[in-house]
Amino acid sequence: MGDLSAHFDASEFRCRDGSEHPINPNLINMLEWIRNFYRRPVTIMSGYRSPDYNAAVGGAKRSQHLLGNAADIVIAGIEPRSVAYLAARQFPHGGIGEYRTFVHIDCRPGKARWKGKGV
């Protein structure tokens, strides 16, 4: 059991540089819904990003990762295209980005949809 929800722990969202930031409960609810739908663990590849780390990895200057509002996720055995499609249908607001190996999910107030290069 995680400290943020039934399946997620704050340590999963920690920036790779070791820094932490509160994670938006709306994001956690979205991820829990996805996890429960697939009945499989959701791996957080990238959660919170500090400004320095975000710049170092070439993240968007106004990235939702900087606010604790985003996660890049992988579900073993499930294609990113399927996860992105499901999330886009389930969540009318927020950002859904489909990439070759992962899906970006965020809980921004507006709607944003995109595909990464090579998808």
Buried (B, 14 or more C-beta within 10 A) or exposed (E): EEEBBEBBEBEBBBBEEEEBBEBBEBBBEBBBBBBEBBEEEBEBBBBBBBEEBBEEEEBEEEBBBBBBBBBBBBBEEBEBBEBBBBBBEEBEEBBBBBBEEBBBBBBBEEEEEEBBEEE
